[in-house]
Amino acid sequence: DGLTLAQVIPQFFCSLRFWLICGSLMGLTILWDFLLLVPMYLQDTLHLTEAQASRAASAFPLGSLISVLAGGFVFDKLNRRTTAWVMAGLLTVAAGCLLSFPMLASLSLPEPAAAMAPLVLLFVFGICVSPCYYIPCSVFSIDFGGPHSGFLVSILDAVGFAATATFYYFGGSLIKTAGWNTFIGTLATICAASAVATFLFMHRHARKSQKG
C-alpha cells in the first residue's frame, strides 16, 4: 500500500514466494494445456474414434468445474499448512493419472473400457489440477500484491504462458523422436516438480501469514 508500481516490481522479484508460485504455475499451465493434445493422444495410442476422444477430453473441464467450486469452499475451512499438504497430495494423484495413461495402451482393453478409462483419468486429473492452478495464485496475488494485485496476476500468467509456449514448441519433436510414453513421462515429472513448488510456496505463505 502506498507504493508505486516502479517501487513494487523489485519487491516482487526479490520475494522467494514469488519465484515459488512462478515455478508452480509454469508446471500447472503446461499441464492444463495438455488438454489440447489429449484427443490426438487417445486416437494414436488407444485407437479411439475422434468422437470418443473428444468425449473423453470433456471430462477434464467437468472435473475442473466441480473441483474449483468445492476447492474454494474447502480452502476457506483449512489452515494454510494443511492446504500445503492437500495441494501436494492432489498433484501427486495428478502425476499418477498421467503415468496411468501409458498402462492403458498396454492392457489392450475392450472398446467400452478403452473409452471409459481415459474419461475417468481425465476427470480425476481435472479435479486435482484445477484448484492448485487457481486458488494459491489468486490468494497470493491479493495478499501480496495489494493495490497492484492485477499487475502481479499478469506477471504470473505471462510466466506460465511463456513456459507453456516453450514446452509445446519442442513437445511435438519430443513426441516424434521419443514417442508418446516419453512425453507423458515428462509431463508427470513436471507435475511432480509443481507439487514440490506448490507445497513449498504454501508452506512459506503460511509462515508469512502467521507472522503478519
C-alpha positions as CSV (number, residue, x, y, z in Angstrom):
1,D,0.0,0.0,0.0
2,G,1.2,3.5,-0.9
3,L,4.0,2.2,-3.2
4,T,4.1,3.0,-6.9
5,L,4.4,0.2,-9.5
6,A,8.0,1.0,-10.0
7,Q,8.7,0.5,-6.3
8,V,6.6,-2.7,-6.2
9,I,8.2,-4.6,-9.1
10,P,11.6,-5.0,-7.3
11,Q,9.8,-6.3,-4.3
12,F,8.0,-8.9,-6.4
13,F,11.3,-10.2,-7.9
14,C,13.1,-10.3,-4.5
15,S,10.4,-12.4,-2.9
16,L,11.0,-16.2,-2.7
17,R,7.3,-16.8,-2.6
18,F,7.0,-15.0,-6.0
19,W,9.5,-17.4,-7.5
20,L,7.9,-20.4,-5.9
21,I,4.5,-19.6,-7.2
22,C,6.1,-18.9,-10.6
23,G,7.6,-22.4,-10.6
24,S,4.3,-23.9,-9.6
25,L,2.3,-22.0,-12.3
26,M,4.8,-22.8,-15.0
27,G,4.2,-26.5,-14.5
28,L,0.5,-26.2,-13.9
29,T,-0.1,-24.2,-17.1
30,I,1.8,-26.8,-19.1
31,L,-0.4,-29.5,-17.5
32,W,-3.5,-27.5,-18.2
33,D,-2.7,-27.2,-21.9
34,F,-2.1,-31.0,-22.2
35,L,-5.9,-30.9,-22.9
36,L,-5.1,-29.6,-26.4
37,L,-3.2,-32.9,-27.2
38,V,-5.4,-35.3,-25.4
39,P,-7.7,-36.2,-28.4
40,M,-4.6,-36.8,-30.6
41,Y,-3.0,-38.9,-27.9
42,L,-6.1,-41.0,-27.3
43,Q,-6.6,-41.6,-31.1
44,D,-2.9,-42.6,-31.6
45,T,-2.4,-44.8,-28.5
46,L,-5.9,-46.2,-27.7
47,H,-7.2,-46.0,-31.2
48,L,-10.4,-44.2,-30.1
49,T,-12.5,-42.6,-32.7
50,E,-12.5,-38.8,-33.0
51,A,-15.9,-38.6,-31.2
52,Q,-14.8,-40.9,-28.4
53,A,-11.6,-39.0,-27.9
54,S,-13.5,-35.7,-27.8
55,R,-15.9,-37.0,-25.2
56,A,-13.1,-38.3,-23.0
57,A,-11.4,-34.9,-23.2
58,S,-14.5,-33.2,-22.0
59,A,-14.1,-34.9,-18.6
60,F,-11.1,-32.7,-17.8
61,P,-13.1,-29.4,-17.7
62,L,-16.0,-31.1,-16.0
63,G,-13.7,-32.3,-13.2
64,S,-12.2,-28.8,-13.1
65,L,-15.6,-27.2,-12.7
66,I,-16.5,-29.4,-9.7
67,S,-13.1,-29.1,-8.0
68,V,-12.9,-25.3,-8.3
69,L,-16.3,-24.8,-6.7
70,A,-15.6,-27.3,-4.0
71,G,-12.0,-26.3,-3.6
72,G,-12.8,-22.7,-2.8
73,F,-15.1,-23.8,-0.1
74,V,-12.7,-26.3,1.4
75,F,-9.8,-23.9,1.1
76,D,-11.6,-21.4,3.4
77,K,-12.0,-24.1,6.0
78,L,-8.4,-25.3,6.1
79,N,-5.4,-23.6,7.6
80,R,-2.5,-22.8,5.2
81,R,-0.2,-25.6,6.4
82,T,-2.9,-28.2,5.9
83,T,-3.7,-26.7,2.5
84,A,0.0,-27.1,1.5
85,W,-0.2,-30.9,2.1
86,V,-3.6,-31.1,0.3
87,M,-2.3,-29.3,-2.8
88,A,0.8,-31.5,-2.9
89,G,-1.4,-34.6,-2.5
90,L,-3.7,-33.5,-5.3
91,L,-0.7,-33.0,-7.7
92,T,0.8,-36.4,-6.7
93,V,-2.5,-38.0,-7.7
94,A,-2.5,-36.0,-10.9
95,A,1.0,-37.3,-11.7
96,G,-0.3,-40.8,-11.1
97,C,-3.1,-40.2,-13.5
98,L,-0.6,-39.2,-16.2
99,L,1.5,-42.3,-15.6
100,S,-1.6,-44.5,-15.9
101,F,-2.2,-43.5,-19.5
102,P,0.7,-45.5,-21.0
103,M,-0.5,-48.5,-19.0
104,L,-3.9,-48.3,-20.7
105,A,-2.3,-48.8,-24.1
106,S,-0.5,-51.9,-23.0
107,L,-3.7,-53.5,-21.4
108,S,-5.5,-53.9,-24.8
109,L,-8.8,-53.1,-23.2
110,P,-12.1,-53.9,-25.0
111,E,-13.7,-50.9,-26.7
112,P,-16.2,-49.8,-23.9
113,A,-13.5,-49.9,-21.2
114,A,-10.9,-48.3,-23.6
115,A,-13.3,-45.3,-24.0
116,M,-14.3,-45.1,-20.3
117,A,-10.9,-45.4,-18.6
118,P,-9.3,-42.3,-20.1
119,L,-12.5,-40.4,-19.3
120,V,-12.2,-41.3,-15.6
121,L,-8.5,-40.5,-15.5
122,L,-9.0,-37.1,-17.1
123,F,-11.9,-36.4,-14.8
124,V,-9.7,-37.1,-11.8
125,F,-6.8,-35.2,-13.4
126,G,-9.1,-32.1,-13.8
127,I,-10.2,-32.4,-10.2
128,C,-6.6,-32.5,-8.9
129,V,-5.0,-29.8,-11.1
130,S,-7.6,-27.0,-11.2
131,P,-7.7,-25.9,-7.5
132,C,-3.9,-25.9,-7.4
133,Y,-3.8,-23.7,-10.5
134,Y,-6.4,-21.2,-9.5
135,I,-6.5,-20.9,-5.7
136,P,-2.9,-20.4,-4.5
137,C,-2.2,-17.8,-7.2
138,S,-5.4,-15.8,-6.5
139,V,-4.9,-15.7,-2.8
140,F,-1.2,-14.8,-3.0
141,S,-1.8,-12.1,-5.6
142,I,-4.4,-10.4,-3.4
143,D,-2.4,-10.8,-0.2
144,F,0.9,-9.8,-1.6
145,G,0.0,-7.6,-4.5
146,G,-2.5,-5.4,-2.7
147,P,-3.4,-2.5,-5.0
148,H,-1.1,-3.9,-7.6
149,S,-2.6,-7.4,-7.5
150,G,-3.8,-7.2,-11.1
151,F,-0.4,-6.5,-12.4
152,L,1.0,-9.3,-10.2
153,V,-1.5,-11.7,-11.7
154,S,-0.5,-10.5,-15.2
155,I,3.2,-11.3,-14.5
156,L,2.4,-14.8,-13.1
157,D,0.2,-15.6,-16.1
158,A,2.8,-14.3,-18.5
159,V,5.4,-16.6,-16.9
160,G,3.1,-19.6,-17.2
161,F,2.2,-18.9,-20.8
162,A,5.9,-18.4,-21.7
163,A,6.7,-21.8,-20.1
164,T,3.8,-23.5,-22.0
165,A,4.8,-22.0,-25.3
166,T,8.4,-23.1,-24.9
167,F,7.4,-26.6,-23.8
168,Y,4.9,-27.3,-26.5
169,Y,7.1,-25.8,-29.2
170,F,9.6,-28.6,-28.5
171,G,6.9,-31.1,-27.4
172,G,6.0,-32.0,-30.9
173,S,9.5,-33.1,-31.8
174,L,9.7,-35.0,-28.5
175,I,6.7,-37.0,-29.4
176,K,8.1,-37.7,-32.9
177,T,11.5,-38.7,-31.7
178,A,10.9,-40.4,-28.4
179,G,7.2,-41.3,-28.5
180,W,4.1,-40.6,-26.5
181,N,5.3,-42.5,-23.4
182,T,8.3,-40.3,-23.0
183,F,6.1,-37.2,-23.5
184,I,3.7,-38.4,-20.8
185,G,6.6,-39.2,-18.5
186,T,7.9,-35.7,-19.0
187,L,4.5,-34.3,-18.1
188,A,4.4,-36.5,-15.0
189,T,7.8,-35.2,-14.0
190,I,6.7,-31.6,-14.4
191,C,3.6,-32.4,-12.3
192,A,5.8,-33.8,-9.5
193,A,8.0,-30.7,-9.7
194,S,4.9,-28.5,-9.5
195,A,3.8,-30.4,-6.4
196,V,7.1,-29.6,-4.7
197,A,7.0,-26.0,-5.7
198,T,3.3,-25.6,-4.7
199,F,4.0,-27.3,-1.3
200,L,7.0,-25.1,-0.6
201,F,5.1,-22.0,-1.6
202,M,2.0,-22.7,0.5
203,H,4.2,-23.7,3.5
204,R,6.1,-20.4,3.3
205,H,2.9,-18.5,2.7
206,A,1.5,-20.0,5.8
207,R,4.6,-18.9,7.8
208,K,4.4,-15.3,6.4
209,S,0.6,-15.2,7.2
210,Q,1.2,-16.2,10.8
211,K,3.9,-13.6,11.2
212,G,1.7,-11.0,9.7
